[in-house]
Amino acid sequence: MTLVYSTDFGRACTGCGQPVAQCACKAATRAQGDGIVRVSRETAGRKGKGVTVVRGLPLDDAALTALGKQLKASCGSGGTVKDGVIEIQGDHLDKVLAWLKARPEGWTIKRAGG
């Protein structure tokens, strides 16, 4: 039986049993991808509500969460970061593309999907 929740620290990783924020196995198993950051709009599985999705960012979980927070603030919208993907509520594709291209990191940004 694996630990999934503890009253001491909350949710636990099912692989290593550590708190989710300190999990080492999840960060190691995330694929790095091909170095291209893809921004798309999705509605599948969301009852017709559109979200802007950012995939392929070469960041660890803490940096990805911080970047997601900045993106949500610049779009004036809610959202989430989970499994290495940033989801921004609403159709903010053009704003997110412009914001990411203006960053000094020099990522290759592409619009994905239609």
TORMI-250483 format. One record per atom (N, C-alpha, C, O): residue number from 1; residue in one letter; atom name; x, y, z. Coordinates in steps of 0.02 Angstrom, whole numbers, plus 32768, in hexadecimal, padded with zeros to 4 digits. Each point is the difference from the previous one (the first is absolute). Layout:
residues N
+-----+------+------+------+------+------+
|  nr | rest | atom |    X |    Y |    Z |
+-----+------+------+------+------+------+
| NUM |    A |   CA |    X |    Y |    Z |
...
+-----+------+------+------+------+------+
***
This chain:
residues 114
+-----+------+------+------+------+------+
|  nr | rest | atom |    X |    Y |    Z |
+-----+------+------+------+------+------+
|   1 |    M |    N | 802A | 7FC5 | 8000 |
|   1 |    M |   CA | 7FD6 | 803B | 8000 |
|   1 |    M |    C | 802D | 803E | 8000 |
|   1 |    M |    O | 802D | 8006 | 802A |
|   2 |    T |    N | 7FC6 | 8028 | 7FA7 |
|   2 |    T |   CA | 8029 | 803C | 7FFB |
|   2 |    T |    C | 7FDD | 803B | 8020 |
|   2 |    T |    O | 7FC2 | 8005 | 7FFF |
|   3 |    L |    N | 8065 | 8027 | 801C |
|   3 |    L |   CA | 7FE7 | 803C | 8020 |
|   3 |    L |    C | 7FEC | 8033 | 7FCB |
|   3 |    L |    O | 8028 | 800F | 7FD4 |
|   4 |    V |    N | 7F9C | 800C | 8030 |
|   4 |    V |   CA | 7FE9 | 8033 | 7FD1 |
|   4 |    V |    C | 7FF2 | 8043 | 8022 |
|   4 |    V |    O | 7FFE | 8033 | 7FDF |
|   5 |    Y |    N | 7FF7 | 7FCC | 8063 |
|   5 |    Y |   CA | 7FF2 | 803E | 8024 |
|   5 |    Y |    C | 8017 | 7FF9 | 8048 |
|   5 |    Y |    O | 7FF8 | 7FCB | 801E |
|   6 |    S |    N | 8024 | 806A | 7FFC |
|   6 |    S |   CA | 8015 | 8001 | 8046 |
|   6 |    S |    C | 7FE6 | 8041 | 801F |
|   6 |    S |    O | 8001 | 8034 | 7FE0 |
|   7 |    T |    N | 7FE9 | 7FC8 | 805E |
|   7 |    T |   CA | 7FEA | 803D | 8021 |
|   7 |    T |    C | 803A | 802E | 8011 |
|   7 |    T |    O | 7FF6 | 803B | 800F |
|   8 |    D |    N | 8047 | 7FAB | 7FF0 |
|   8 |    D |   CA | 803B | 8029 | 800D |
|   8 |    D |    C | 8012 | 802E | 7FC6 |
|   8 |    D |    O | 800E | 803B | 800A |
|   9 |    F |    N | 7FF1 | 7FA9 | 7FB8 |
|   9 |    F |   CA | 8016 | 8028 | 7FC7 |
|   9 |    F |    C | 7FD1 | 8000 | 7FC4 |
|   9 |    F |    O | 8010 | 801F | 7FCE |
|  10 |    G |    N | 7FB7 | 7FC0 | 8035 |
|  10 |    G |   CA | 7FD0 | 8001 | 7FCA |
|  10 |    G |    C | 800A | 7FC7 | 7FCF |
|  10 |    G |    O | 800E | 7FC7 | 8015 |
|  11 |    R |    N | 7FEB | 8048 | 7FAA |
|  11 |    R |   CA | 8006 | 7FCC | 7FCC |
|  11 |    R |    C | 8047 | 7FE5 | 7FFC |
|  11 |    R |    O | 8031 | 8024 | 8007 |
|  12 |    A |    N | 7FD3 | 7F9A | 7FEE |
|  12 |    A |   CA | 8040 | 7FDE | 7FFB |
|  12 |    A |    C | 8007 | 7FE1 | 7FBB |
|  12 |    A |    O | 7FCE | 7FEC | 7FE1 |
|  13 |    C |    N | 8070 | 8010 | 8006 |
|  13 |    C |   CA | 800E | 7FDF | 7FC0 |
|  13 |    C |    C | 7FF5 | 7FB5 | 8009 |
|  13 |    C |    O | 8017 | 7FE2 | 8031 |
|  14 |    T |    N | 7FC7 | 7FFF | 7F9F |
|  14 |    T |   CA | 7FF4 | 7FB9 | 8005 |
|  14 |    T |    C | 803E | 7FD7 | 7FF0 |
|  14 |    T |    O | 8003 | 7FC5 | 8010 |
|  15 |    G |    N | 802E | 8059 | 7FD0 |
|  15 |    G |   CA | 803E | 7FDC | 7FEF |
|  15 |    G |    C | 8031 | 7FFD | 803A |
|  15 |    G |    O | 8018 | 7FCA | 8012 |
|  16 |    C |    N | 7FF8 | 8071 | 800B |
|  16 |    C |   CA | 8034 | 8001 | 8033 |
|  16 |    C |    C | 7FE4 | 800D | 8047 |
|  16 |    C |    O | 8025 | 7FF7 | 8030 |
|  17 |    G |    N | 7F9D | 801E | 7FD7 |
|  17 |    G |   CA | 7FE2 | 800C | 8041 |
|  17 |    G |    C | 8011 | 8043 | 801E |
|  17 |    G |    O | 7FEA | 800F | 8037 |
|  18 |    Q |    N | 803C | 801B | 7FA6 |
|  18 |    Q |   CA | 8012 | 8043 | 8017 |
|  18 |    Q |    C | 7FC7 | 8030 | 7FF2 |
|  18 |    Q |    O | 7FD4 | 7FF1 | 7FD8 |
|  19 |    P |    N | 802C | 804A | 8049 |
|  19 |    P |   CA | 7FCE | 8033 | 7FEE |
|  19 |    P |    C | 8006 | 8011 | 7FB6 |
|  19 |    P |    O | 8036 | 8000 | 7FE5 |
|  20 |    V |    N | 7F91 | 8010 | 7FFB |
|  20 |    V |   CA | 8000 | 800C | 7FB8 |
|  20 |    V |    C | 8030 | 8038 | 7FED |
|  20 |    V |    O | 8020 | 7FFD | 7FCC |
|  21 |    A |    N | 7FE4 | 8037 | 805E |
|  21 |    A |   CA | 802D | 8038 | 7FF1 |
|  21 |    A |    C | 804A | 7FEC | 8002 |
|  21 |    A |    O | 8029 | 8020 | 7FE0 |
|  22 |    Q |    N | 7FE8 | 7FAC | 8045 |
|  22 |    Q |   CA | 8045 | 7FEA | 8007 |
|  22 |    Q |    C | 800F | 7FBF | 7FDB |
|  22 |    Q |    O | 8035 | 7FE3 | 8009 |
|  23 |    C |    N | 7F9D | 8007 | 7FCE |
|  23 |    C |   CA | 8007 | 7FC1 | 7FDC |
|  23 |    C |    C | 803A | 8003 | 7FCF |
|  23 |    C |    O | 8003 | 802F | 7FD7 |
|  24 |    A |    N | 8029 | 7FA1 | 802C |
|  24 |    A |   CA | 8039 | 7FFE | 7FD2 |
|  24 |    A |    C | 7FF1 | 7FD3 | 7FC4 |
|  24 |    A |    O | 801C | 800C | 7FCB |
|  25 |    C |    N | 7FBA | 7FC3 | 803D |
|  25 |    C |   CA | 7FF4 | 7FD1 | 7FCA |
|  25 |    C |    C | 7FD5 | 801E | 7FC9 |
|  25 |    C |    O | 8009 | 7FEE | 7FC5 |
|  26 |    K |    N | 7FC8 | 803F | 804B |
|  26 |    K |   CA | 7FD4 | 801D | 7FCE |
|  26 |    K |    C | 8026 | 8030 | 7FD3 |
|  26 |    K |    O | 7FF6 | 8000 | 7FC3 |
|  27 |    A |    N | 8036 | 8028 | 805A |
|  27 |    A |   CA | 8028 | 802F | 7FD8 |
|  27 |    A |    C | 8030 | 7FDB | 7FD2 |
|  27 |    A |    O | 800E | 8017 | 7FC9 |
|  28 |    A |    N | 800B | 7FB0 | 804D |
|  28 |    A |   CA | 802F | 7FDA | 7FD8 |
|  28 |    A |    C | 7FDE | 7FDC | 7FC6 |
|  28 |    A |    O | 801F | 7FF3 | 7FCD |
|  29 |    T |    N | 7FA0 | 7FFC | 803B |
|  29 |    T |   CA | 7FDE | 7FDA | 7FCC |
|  29 |    T |    C | 7FE1 | 802C | 7FCB |
|  29 |    T |    O | 7FEA | 7FE5 | 7FCC |
|  30 |    R |    N | 8012 | 805C | 803D |
|  30 |    R |   CA | 7FE2 | 802C | 7FCE |
|  30 |    R |    C | 802D | 8004 | 7FC3 |
|  30 |    R |    O | 803C | 800E | 8007 |
|  31 |    A |    N | 7FA9 | 7FE7 | 7FBF |
|  31 |    A |   CA | 8027 | 8003 | 7FC3 |
|  31 |    A |    C | 8011 | 8048 | 7FEF |
|  31 |    A |    O | 7FD6 | 802D | 8008 |
|  32 |    Q |    N | 8066 | 7FDF | 7FE0 |
|  32 |    Q |   CA | 8015 | 8044 | 7FF0 |
|  32 |    Q |    C | 7FE4 | 8018 | 7FBE |
|  32 |    Q |    O | 7FF9 | 803C | 7FF5 |
|  33 |    G |    N | 7FF6 | 7F97 | 7FDE |
|  33 |    G |   CA | 7FE3 | 8014 | 7FC0 |
|  33 |    G |    C | 8035 | 8012 | 7FCD |
|  33 |    G |    O | 803A | 7FED | 8006 |
|  34 |    D |    N | 7FB1 | 8039 | 7FC7 |
|  34 |    D |   CA | 802C | 8011 | 7FC9 |
|  34 |    D |    C | 801B | 8047 | 8004 |
|  34 |    D |    O | 801F | 8017 | 7FD0 |
|  35 |    G |    N | 7FD5 | 800D | 8067 |
|  35 |    G |   CA | 801A | 8043 | 8008 |
|  35 |    G |    C | 7FD3 | 8036 | 7FE3 |
|  35 |    G |    O | 8013 | 803B | 7FFE |
|  36 |    I |    N | 7FB1 | 7FB3 | 7FEB |
|  36 |    I |   CA | 7FD2 | 8031 | 7FE4 |
|  36 |    I |    C | 7FC5 | 8008 | 8030 |
|  36 |    I |    O | 7FE1 | 7FCF | 8015 |
|  37 |    V |    N | 8011 | 806F | 7FFC |
|  37 |    V |   CA | 7FC7 | 8010 | 802B |
|  37 |    V |    C | 7FC3 | 8009 | 7FD4 |
|  37 |    V |    O | 8000 | 802A | 7FD3 |
|  38 |    R |    N | 7FCD | 7FAE | 8039 |
|  38 |    R |   CA | 7FC3 | 8002 | 7FD6 |
|  38 |    R |    C | 7FC7 | 801E | 8028 |
|  38 |    R |    O | 7FF2 | 7FED | 8039 |
|  39 |    V |    N | 7FEC | 8044 | 7FA8 |
|  39 |    V |   CA | 7FC7 | 8022 | 801E |
|  39 |    V |    C | 7FC3 | 7FF0 | 7FD6 |
|  39 |    V |    O | 8001 | 800B | 7FC3 |
|  40 |    S |    N | 7FCA | 7FDC | 805C |
|  40 |    S |   CA | 7FC4 | 7FEF | 7FDA |
|  40 |    S |    C | 7FC2 | 8010 | 8029 |
|  40 |    S |    O | 8004 | 800F | 803C |
|  41 |    R |    N | 7FC3 | 7FEC | 7FA2 |
|  41 |    R |   CA | 7FBF | 800A | 8021 |
|  41 |    R |    C | 7FDB | 7FBE | 7FFE |
|  41 |    R |    O | 7FFD | 7FE0 | 7FCB |
|  42 |    E |    N | 7FE8 | 800B | 806E |
|  42 |    E |   CA | 7FDD | 7FC0 | 8004 |
|  42 |    E |    C | 7FBC | 8009 | 8020 |
|  42 |    E |    O | 7FF7 | 802B | 802B |
|  43 |    T |    N | 7FD9 | 7FAC | 7FBF |
|  43 |    T |   CA | 7FBE | 7FFF | 801F |
|  43 |    T |    C | 7FED | 7FB9 | 8013 |
|  43 |    T |    O | 7FCE | 7FF6 | 8023 |
|  44 |    A |    N | 8058 | 7FD9 | 7FC7 |
|  44 |    A |   CA | 7FEE | 7FBA | 800C |
|  44 |    A |    C | 7FFE | 7FEF | 804A |
|  44 |    A |    O | 802F | 800F | 8025 |
|  45 |    G |    N | 7F9B | 7FD2 | 7FF1 |
|  45 |    G |   CA | 7FF9 | 7FEB | 8045 |
|  45 |    G |    C | 7FF1 | 8038 | 8030 |
|  45 |    G |    O | 8006 | 7FF7 | 803D |
|  46 |    R |    N | 7FE7 | 8043 | 7FAA |
|  46 |    R |   CA | 7FF3 | 8039 | 802C |
|  46 |    R |    C | 7FBB | 801E | 7FF5 |
|  46 |    R |    O | 7FF4 | 803A | 800F |
|  47 |    K |    N | 7FDE | 7F9E | 7FD6 |
|  47 |    K |   CA | 7FBA | 8015 | 7FF4 |
|  47 |    K |    C | 7FFC | 803E | 7FD5 |
|  47 |    K |    O | 7FD6 | 802C | 800C |
|  48 |    G |    N | 8056 | 7FD9 | 7FC2 |
|  48 |    G |   CA | 7FFE | 8038 | 7FD2 |
|  48 |    G |    C | 8026 | 803D | 8016 |
|  48 |    G |    O | 8008 | 802F | 7FD9 |
|  49 |    K |    N | 8010 | 7FD3 | 8064 |
|  49 |    K |   CA | 8026 | 8039 | 8019 |
|  49 |    K |    C | 8047 | 7FFB | 7FE5 |
|  49 |    K |    O | 8020 | 7FCC | 8005 |
|  50 |    G |    N | 7FF8 | 806A | 7FDE |
|  50 |    G |   CA | 8043 | 8000 | 7FE3 |
|  50 |    G |    C | 8036 | 8012 | 8033 |
|  50 |    G |    O | 7FF6 | 802A | 802B |
|  51 |    V |    N | 8043 | 7FB6 | 7FCE |
|  51 |    V |   CA | 803B | 8011 | 8028 |
|  51 |    V |    C | 803C | 8006 | 7FD1 |
|  51 |    V |    O | 8003 | 7FDF | 7FCC |
|  52 |    T |    N | 802C | 804C | 8047 |
|  52 |    T |   CA | 803F | 8007 | 7FDC |
|  52 |    T |    C | 8032 | 7FD3 | 8023 |
|  52 |    T |    O | 800A | 8006 | 803D |
|  53 |    V |    N | 8017 | 7FCF | 7F9D |
|  53 |    V |   CA | 802D | 7FCE | 801D |
|  53 |    V |    C | 8047 | 800D | 7FE8 |
|  53 |    V |    O | 800C | 800A | 7FC4 |
|  54 |    V |    N | 8024 | 7FF5 | 806B |
|  54 |    V |   CA | 8047 | 8009 | 7FF0 |
|  54 |    V |    C | 8024 | 7FC0 | 8012 |
|  54 |    V |    O | 7FFF | 7FEB | 803A |
|  55 |    R |    N | 8021 | 7FF5 | 7F95 |
|  55 |    R |   CA | 8023 | 7FC1 | 800A |
|  55 |    R |    C | 8049 | 8007 | 7FEA |
|  55 |    R |    O | 8010 | 8028 | 7FD5 |
|  56 |    G |    N | 801B | 7FB0 | 8049 |
|  56 |    G |   CA | 8045 | 7FFB | 7FE9 |
|  56 |    G |    C | 8030 | 8030 | 8020 |
|  56 |    G |    O | 8038 | 8008 | 7FE6 |
|  57 |    L |    N | 7FB5 | 8019 | 8050 |
|  57 |    L |   CA | 802E | 802E | 8021 |
|  57 |    L |    C | 8036 | 7FD8 | 8025 |
|  57 |    L |    O | 7FF0 | 7FD4 | 8027 |
|  58 |    P |    N | 804F | 803B | 7FCD |
|  58 |    P |   CA | 8037 | 7FDA | 8020 |
|  58 |    P |    C | 800F | 801B | 8047 |
|  58 |    P |    O | 8037 | 8017 | 800D |
|  59 |    L |    N | 7F98 | 7FE5 | 801F |
|  59 |    L |   CA | 8007 | 801A | 8044 |
|  59 |    L |    C | 7FEE | 7FCB | 8033 |
|  59 |    L |    O | 7FDB | 7FD1 | 7FF1 |
|  60 |    D |    N | 8040 | 8037 | 804C |
|  60 |    D |   CA | 7FEB | 7FD3 | 8036 |
|  60 |    D |    C | 7FBD | 8017 | 801B |
|  60 |    D |    O | 7FE6 | 8034 | 7FEC |
|  61 |    D |    N | 7FFE | 7FA6 | 8042 |
|  61 |    D |   CA | 7FBC | 800D | 8019 |
|  61 |    D |    C | 7FF9 | 8044 | 8021 |
|  61 |    D |    O | 7FCE | 8023 | 7FF5 |
|  62 |    A |    N | 8064 | 7FF2 | 8033 |
|  62 |    A |   CA | 7FFB | 8040 | 8023 |
|  62 |    A |    C | 8002 | 803A | 7FCF |
|  62 |    A |    O | 7FD9 | 802F | 8006 |
|  63 |    A |    N | 8053 | 7FCE | 7FC9 |
|  63 |    A |   CA | 8006 | 8036 | 7FCE |
|  63 |    A |    C | 7FC2 | 8001 | 7FD3 |
|  63 |    A |    O | 7FEA | 8035 | 7FEB |
|  64 |    L |    N | 7FFB | 7F90 | 8006 |
|  64 |    L |   CA | 7FC4 | 7FFC | 7FD7 |
|  64 |    L |    C | 7FC4 | 801E | 8024 |
|  64 |    L |    O | 7FD8 | 8022 | 7FE1 |
|  65 |    T |    N | 8023 | 7FD3 | 805F |
|  65 |    T |   CA | 7FCA | 801D | 8028 |
|  65 |    T |    C | 8006 | 804C | 8002 |
|  65 |    T |    O | 7FCE | 8023 | 7FFA |
|  66 |    A |    N | 806F | 7FF6 | 800F |
|  66 |    A |   CA | 800B | 8049 | 8002 |
|  66 |    A |    C | 7FEF | 801F | 7FBC |
|  66 |    A |    O | 7FE1 | 8035 | 7FFD |
|  67 |    L |    N | 8034 | 7FAB | 7FCD |
|  67 |    L |   CA | 7FF1 | 8019 | 7FBD |
|  67 |    L |    C | 7FB5 | 7FFE | 7FF3 |
|  67 |    L |    O | 7FE5 | 802F | 7FE1 |
|  68 |    G |    N | 7FF9 | 7F9C | 8035 |
|  68 |    G |   CA | 7FB8 | 7FFC | 7FF9 |
|  68 |    G |    C | 7FDD | 8038 | 8024 |
|  68 |    G |    O | 7FCF | 801C | 7FE7 |
|  69 |    K |    N | 8049 | 7FF5 | 8054 |
|  69 |    K |   CA | 7FE2 | 8036 | 8026 |
|  69 |    K |    C | 8008 | 8043 | 7FDC |
|  69 |    K |    O | 7FD2 | 8028 | 7FFD |
|  70 |    Q |    N | 8069 | 7FE4 | 7FE5 |
|  70 |    Q |   CA | 800C | 803D | 7FDA |
|  70 |    Q |    C | 7FD3 | 8003 | 7FC2 |
|  70 |    Q |    O | 7FE5 | 8034 | 7FF0 |
|  71 |    L |    N | 8015 | 7F94 | 7FEE |
|  71 |    L |   CA | 7FD5 | 7FFD | 7FC4 |
|  71 |    L |    C | 7FB7 | 800E | 8012 |
|  71 |    L |    O | 7FDE | 8026 | 7FDC |
|  72 |    K |    N | 800A | 7FBC | 805A |
|  72 |    K |   CA | 7FBB | 800B | 8014 |
|  72 |    K |    C | 7FF4 | 8049 | 8011 |
|  72 |    K |    O | 7FCB | 801C | 7FF0 |
|  73 |    A |    N | 8066 | 8003 | 8031 |
|  73 |    A |   CA | 7FF9 | 8047 | 8012 |
|  73 |    A |    C | 8001 | 802C | 7FC2 |
|  73 |    A |    O | 7FD9 | 8030 | 7FFC |
|  74 |    S |    N | 8051 | 7FC1 | 7FD4 |
|  74 |    S |   CA | 8003 | 8029 | 7FC3 |
|  74 |    S |    C | 7FC1 | 7FF9 | 7FD6 |
|  74 |    S |    O | 7FEC | 802F | 7FDD |
|  75 |    C |    N | 7FF4 | 7F97 | 8026 |
|  75 |    C |   CA | 7FC2 | 7FF5 | 7FDA |
|  75 |    C |    C | 7FC2 | 8016 | 8028 |
|  75 |    C |    O | 7FCA | 8008 | 7FE4 |
|  76 |    G |    N | 803E | 8002 | 805D |
|  76 |    G |   CA | 7FC7 | 8013 | 8029 |
|  76 |    G |    C | 7FCE | 7FC8 | 8006 |
|  76 |    G |    O | 7FC3 | 800B | 7FFF |
|  77 |    S |    N | 8057 | 7FB8 | 8007 |
|  77 |    S |   CA | 7FD5 | 7FC5 | 7FFF |
|  77 |    S |    C | 801A | 7FCC | 8031 |
|  77 |    S |    O | 8038 | 8005 | 8018 |
|  78 |    G |    N | 7F9F | 7FCA | 7FF5 |
|  78 |    G |   CA | 8014 | 7FC8 | 802B |
|  78 |    G |    C | 8021 | 7FCA | 7FD7 |
|  78 |    G |    O | 8007 | 8006 | 7FC3 |
|  79 |    G |    N | 800D | 7FC6 | 805F |
|  79 |    G |   CA | 801F | 7FC8 | 7FDD |
|  79 |    G |    C | 8021 | 7FD1 | 8031 |
|  79 |    G |    O | 7FF7 | 8006 | 803C |
|  80 |    T |    N | 8031 | 7FCC | 7FA9 |
|  80 |    T |   CA | 8022 | 7FCF | 802A |
|  80 |    T |    C | 8040 | 7FE9 | 7FDE |
|  80 |    T |    O | 800A | 800A | 7FC4 |
|  81 |    V |    N | 8021 | 7FD7 | 8064 |
|  81 |    V |   CA | 803C | 7FE0 | 7FE6 |
|  81 |    V |    C | 7FFE | 7FB8 | 8019 |
|  81 |    V |    O | 7FFE | 7FF4 | 803D |
|  82 |    K |    N | 8002 | 7FDC | 7F94 |
|  82 |    K |   CA | 8000 | 7FBA | 8015 |
|  82 |    K |    C | 8022 | 7FD6 | 7FCB |
|  82 |    K |    O | 7FF7 | 800B | 7FC4 |
|  83 |    D |    N | 8031 | 7FC6 | 8052 |
|  83 |    D |   CA | 8023 | 7FD1 | 7FD5 |
|  83 |    D |    C | 802B | 8022 | 7FCC |
|  83 |    D |    O | 8004 | 7FE9 | 7FC7 |
|  84 |    G |    N | 801C | 804E | 804A |
|  84 |    G |   CA | 802C | 8023 | 7FD2 |
|  84 |    G |    C | 7FDC | 802A | 7FCB |
|  84 |    G |    O | 801F | 8016 | 7FD0 |
|  85 |    V |    N | 7FA0 | 7FF6 | 8039 |
|  85 |    V |   CA | 7FD7 | 8026 | 7FD0 |
|  85 |    V |    C | 7FE0 | 803A | 8025 |
|  85 |    V |    O | 7FE5 | 7FF8 | 8037 |
|  86 |    I |    N | 801D | 8043 | 7FAA |
|  86 |    I |   CA | 7FDE | 803B | 801B |
|  86 |    I |    C | 7FBF | 8008 | 7FDB |
|  86 |    I |    O | 7FFF | 8002 | 7FC3 |
|  87 |    E |    N | 7FCA | 8004 | 8062 |
|  87 |    E |   CA | 7FBE | 800B | 7FE3 |
|  87 |    E |    C | 7FE5 | 8043 | 8018 |
|  87 |    E |    O | 7FFC | 800C | 803D |
|  88 |    I |    N | 7FF3 | 8020 | 7F94 |
|  88 |    I |   CA | 7FE4 | 8042 | 800F |
|  88 |    I |    C | 7FB7 | 8000 | 7FE9 |
|  88 |    I |    O | 7FF2 | 7FEE | 7FC7 |
|  89 |    Q |    N | 7FE1 | 8024 | 8065 |
|  89 |    Q |   CA | 7FB9 | 8000 | 7FEF |
|  89 |    Q |    C | 7FF1 | 8036 | 7FCC |
|  89 |    Q |    O | 8014 | 8039 | 8007 |
|  90 |    G |    N | 7FC9 | 7FB3 | 7FC4 |
|  90 |    G |   CA | 7FEC | 8030 | 7FCD |
|  90 |    G |    C | 802D | 7FFC | 7FC3 |
|  90 |    G |    O | 8032 | 7FDC | 7FFE |
|  91 |    D |    N | 7FBD | 804B | 7FCF |
|  91 |    D |   CA | 8025 | 8002 | 7FC2 |
|  91 |    D |    C | 8032 | 803A | 8002 |
|  91 |    D |    O | 7FF0 | 8038 | 7FEC |
|  92 |    H |    N | 804C | 7FBB | 802C |
|  92 |    H |   CA | 8034 | 8032 | 8007 |
|  92 |    H |    C | 803D | 7FED | 7FD6 |
|  92 |    H |    O | 8039 | 800F | 8012 |
|  93 |    L |    N | 7FBC | 7FD0 | 7FB7 |
|  93 |    L |   CA | 8035 | 7FE5 | 7FD7 |
|  93 |    L |    C | 8031 | 8036 | 7FE9 |
|  93 |    L |    O | 803C | 7FF8 | 8007 |
|  94 |    D |    N | 7FAA | 803E | 7FDE |
|  94 |    D |   CA | 802C | 8036 | 7FE6 |
|  94 |    D |    C | 8027 | 8022 | 8038 |
|  94 |    D |    O | 803B | 800F | 7FF7 |
|  95 |    K |    N | 7FA5 | 7FFD | 8042 |
|  95 |    K |   CA | 8021 | 801F | 8039 |
|  95 |    K |    C | 8039 | 7FD4 | 8019 |
|  95 |    K |    O | 8037 | 8018 | 800E |
|  96 |    V |    N | 7FBB | 7FA7 | 7FF9 |
|  96 |    V |   CA | 8032 | 7FD1 | 801B |
|  96 |    V |    C | 803A | 7FFA | 7FCF |
|  96 |    V |    O | 803A | 8000 | 8016 |
|  97 |    L |    N | 7FB9 | 7FFC | 7FA9 |
|  97 |    L |   CA | 8035 | 7FFC | 7FCF |
|  97 |    L |    C | 802D | 803D | 8003 |
|  97 |    L |    O | 803E | 7FFA | 8001 |
|  98 |    A |    N | 7FA4 | 8042 | 8000 |
|  98 |    A |   CA | 8027 | 803E | 8003 |
|  98 |    A |    C | 8028 | 8004 | 8041 |
|  98 |    A |    O | 803A | 8015 | 7FFF |
|  99 |    W |    N | 7FA7 | 7FD8 | 8038 |
|  99 |    W |   CA | 8021 | 8004 | 8041 |
|  99 |    W |    C | 803C | 7FD1 | 8003 |
|  99 |    W |    O | 8036 | 8013 | 8019 |
| 100 |    L |    N | 7FC2 | 7FAF | 7FCE |
| 100 |    L |   CA | 8037 | 7FD0 | 8001 |
| 100 |    L |    C | 8038 | 8014 | 7FD1 |
| 100 |    L |    O | 803B | 7FF5 | 800F |
| 101 |    K |    N | 7FB4 | 8027 | 7FB7 |
| 101 |    K |   CA | 8034 | 8015 | 7FD0 |
| 101 |    K |    C | 8029 | 803B | 801A |
| 101 |    K |    O | 803A | 8008 | 7FED |
| 102 |    A |    N | 7FA8 | 8020 | 803E |
| 102 |    A |   CA | 8023 | 803A | 801D |
| 102 |    A |    C | 802F | 7FEC | 8039 |
| 102 |    A |    O | 8028 | 8029 | 8016 |
| 103 |    R |    N | 7FD4 | 7F9A | 8000 |
| 103 |    R |   CA | 802B | 7FE9 | 8038 |
| 103 |    R |    C | 8049 | 7FFB | 7FE9 |
| 103 |    R |    O | 800C | 7FF1 | 7FC5 |
| 104 |    P |    N | 8023 | 801A | 8067 |
| 104 |    P |   CA | 8047 | 7FFE | 7FEC |
| 104 |    P |    C | 801E | 7FBA | 7FFA |
| 104 |    P |    O | 803A | 7FF9 | 7FED |
| 105 |    E |    N | 7FA0 | 7FD2 | 8023 |
| 105 |    E |   CA | 801C | 7FBD | 7FFF |
| 105 |    E |    C | 8010 | 7FE8 | 7FB9 |
| 105 |    E |    O | 802B | 7FD5 | 7FF8 |
| 106 |    G |    N | 7FB4 | 8046 | 7FD5 |
| 106 |    G |   CA | 800E | 7FED | 7FBC |
| 106 |    G |    C | 7FE2 | 7FBC | 7FEC |
| 106 |    G |    O | 801D | 7FDD | 7FD7 |
| 107 |    W |    N | 7FAA | 8012 | 8046 |
| 107 |    W |   CA | 7FDF | 7FC1 | 7FEE |
| 107 |    W |    C | 7FE4 | 8005 | 7FB9 |
| 107 |    W |    O | 7FF0 | 8036 | 7FE8 |
| 108 |    T |    N | 800A | 7F91 | 7FF6 |
| 108 |    T |   CA | 7FDE | 7FFC | 7FC0 |
| 108 |    T |    C | 7FB6 | 7FF7 | 800F |
| 108 |    T |    O | 7FEB | 7FCC | 801B |
| 109 |    I |    N | 7FED | 8066 | 7FD3 |
| 109 |    I |   CA | 7FB8 | 7FFF | 800F |
| 109 |    I |    C | 7FDA | 7FF3 | 7FC0 |
| 109 |    I |    O | 800D | 8021 | 7FCD |
| 110 |    K |    N | 7FC4 | 7FB0 | 8034 |
| 110 |    K |   CA | 7FD7 | 7FF2 | 7FC6 |
| 110 |    K |    C | 7FB6 | 7FFD | 8014 |
| 110 |    K |    O | 7FEF | 7FEA | 8037 |
| 111 |    R |    N | 7FE8 | 802C | 7F9B |
| 111 |    R |   CA | 7FB8 | 7FF8 | 800A |
| 111 |    R |    C | 7FED | 7FBB | 7FE6 |
| 111 |    R |    O | 800F | 7FEF | 7FC7 |
| 112 |    A |    N | 7FD0 | 7FEA | 8063 |
| 112 |    A |   CA | 7FEE | 7FBC | 7FEE |
| 112 |    A |    C | 7FB4 | 7FFC | 7FF4 |
| 112 |    A |    O | 7FDA | 8027 | 801E |
| 113 |    G |    N | 8012 | 7FAD | 7FB8 |
| 113 |    G |   CA | 7FB8 | 7FF8 | 7FF3 |
| 113 |    G |    C | 7FE8 | 8032 | 7FCC |
| 113 |    G |    O | 8027 | 8025 | 7FE3 |
| 114 |    G |    N | 7F97 | 7FDC | 8013 |
| 114 |    G |   CA | 7FE1 | 8029 | 7FCC |
| 114 |    G |    C | 8004 | 8047 | 800B |
| 114 |    G |    O | 7FE7 | 8027 | 7FD8 |
+-----+------+------+------+------+------+
***
